[in-house]
Amino acid sequence: MKSLREIPRLKPPPTPLRLSEIAPTIPKYEEAEEIAPEEQGLLARIKRLFKRKSGEVVPA
């Protein structure tokens, strides 16, 4: 039989959060920060690359 020191202790599972507790911390879509112009260009390039890889037609 193992001694008590050799047996790993089990931690109790964390209590699940209710949506009503989390919801106030999630920023609403309208409150989200505006995307900077230089980031918009990057996002557009990334989207174009993904469209090319998926086989969709991409305007030059």
C-alpha positions as CSV (number, residue, x, y, z in Angstrom):
1,M,0.0,0.0,0.0
2,K,1.3,3.5,-0.9
3,S,1.9,6.1,1.7
4,L,-0.2,9.2,1.7
5,R,2.7,11.3,0.4
6,E,3.0,9.2,-2.8
7,I,-0.7,9.6,-3.7
8,P,-1.2,12.7,-5.9
9,R,-3.9,15.0,-4.5
10,L,-6.9,15.6,-6.7
11,K,-8.0,19.1,-7.2
12,P,-11.7,19.8,-7.1
13,P,-13.0,20.8,-10.6
14,P,-13.4,24.6,-11.0
15,T,-16.9,25.9,-10.7
16,P,-18.4,26.6,-14.1
17,L,-19.1,30.3,-14.8
18,R,-22.6,31.3,-15.8
19,L,-23.1,33.2,-19.0
20,S,-24.6,36.1,-17.0
21,E,-21.2,36.4,-15.1
22,I,-19.1,36.3,-18.3
23,A,-21.4,38.4,-20.6
24,P,-20.6,41.9,-19.1
25,T,-16.9,41.3,-19.7
26,I,-17.3,40.5,-23.4
27,P,-17.1,43.7,-25.5
28,K,-20.1,44.2,-27.8
29,Y,-19.5,44.3,-31.6
30,E,-20.3,48.0,-31.8
31,E,-17.9,48.7,-28.9
32,A,-15.0,46.9,-30.6
33,E,-12.1,49.1,-31.5
34,E,-11.9,50.4,-35.1
35,I,-9.3,48.5,-37.2
36,A,-6.3,50.7,-38.1
37,P,-5.9,51.4,-41.9
38,E,-2.6,49.6,-42.1
39,E,-4.2,46.5,-40.5
40,Q,-7.1,46.6,-42.9
41,G,-4.7,46.3,-45.8
42,L,-3.0,43.3,-44.2
43,L,-6.4,41.7,-43.5
44,A,-7.4,42.2,-47.1
45,R,-4.2,40.5,-48.3
46,I,-4.7,37.6,-46.0
47,K,-8.3,37.1,-47.1
48,R,-7.1,37.2,-50.8
49,L,-4.5,34.5,-50.1
50,F,-7.1,32.3,-48.4
51,K,-9.5,32.7,-51.4
52,R,-6.7,31.8,-53.8
53,K,-5.9,28.6,-51.8
54,S,-9.6,27.7,-51.6
55,G,-9.9,28.0,-55.4
56,E,-12.1,31.1,-55.5
57,V,-11.6,33.7,-58.2
58,V,-9.7,36.7,-56.8
59,P,-9.7,40.1,-58.5
60,A,-6.2,41.4,-59.0
